[in-house]
Amino acid sequence: PDDGLRDQADHRRSDMGFGARCSFVAGTGEAIPLADDSIECAYSRFLFQHLRRPEAVVAEMARVTRPGGVIALVDVDDAGVVIHPEPIGFRGFQERVLDAQTHLGGDRNVGRKLASYLREAGLHKARTDVVPLSSHIFSTADLIEIAFDFKAQTLKRVGTWTDADARVLDSLQQLAATEEAWVCIPVFLAHASVP
C-alpha cells in the first residue's frame, strides 16, 4: 500500500529487464485488486508477522487464485531462534519484541500457524516446511543484522527501546567476531492448493 515502495519496485523491475512480465498494483492483502480466479500462484514473504487479520489475507489470496493454483506463505517464528552462546538478557529481549509486534498488530511466532490459516480457508494439502538459516550457511554477522536490526527498529517504533535492549543487540553483534558463535533462524514455508 506504500506508493514510494511500489515506485522503487517498479524501477527495480525495469532495471532488471523484466518488462511487462512483472507489474505492481496498489492494494492491500485484504483487498487485492485482481479478479476472482485470475492468477496461478499467490506468494507472501515475511508479511504475516505484521498482520492483524491473517485469515482475511489468506481468504483474499484464495479468492484471486484459480482452482489448482498454489498459495505459499513464508515467515518466521521467533520461538525457534537459537543463539550460542546466548547473550545475557536475550530471552527477555525476544519477549519484548514479541509484545511490541503484538502491539503493532502482528505475531512474531506466526510461522507455526501458517498451515492452519491455509486449512481454515478451505485449501487442500496444506503443509509446512522449515528451512533453518544458520551461520553454517550465512555469516553470523549477516544473520544477526537481518534478524535483529529489524527487532530493534520495532522496539524503537513502539517507544519501548531500553539500554538493556541496546546491550543485548551489542552482544549479538559482538558474536560475529566469535569463532564458537552459532545462530539458527527457522524460516517457515507453508503452501497449499486451491480446490
Secondary structure, 3 states (H helix, E strand, C coil): CCHHHHHHHHHHHHHCCCHHHCCCCCCECCECCCCCCCEEEEEEECCHHHCCCHHHHHHHHHHHEEEEEEEEEEEECHHHCEEECCCCCHHHHHHHHHHHHHHHCCCCCCHHHHHHHHHHCCCEEEEEEEEEEECCCCCHHHHHHHHHHHHHHHHHHCCCCCHHHHHHHHHHHHHCCCCCCEEEEEEEEEEEECC
